[in-house]
């Protein structure tokens, strides 16, 4: 005799896996956001350090970029 498949249990198991993966994706997106913020902060610090070392103002930098 063939075994009867319990579709409700399989569906519930798959939905639980989906929920778990969604939580993992959410955590990874938060980590990406945090890393982007840290990178932006470091990039900004590098730029301001360069500007100070070369006695450049924001206007000087913008004029150079627009030229």
Secondary structure, 3 states (H helix, E strand, C coil): CCCCCCHHHHHHHHHHHHHHHHHHHHHHHHHHHHHHHHHHHHHHHHHHHHHHHCCCCHHHHHHHHHC
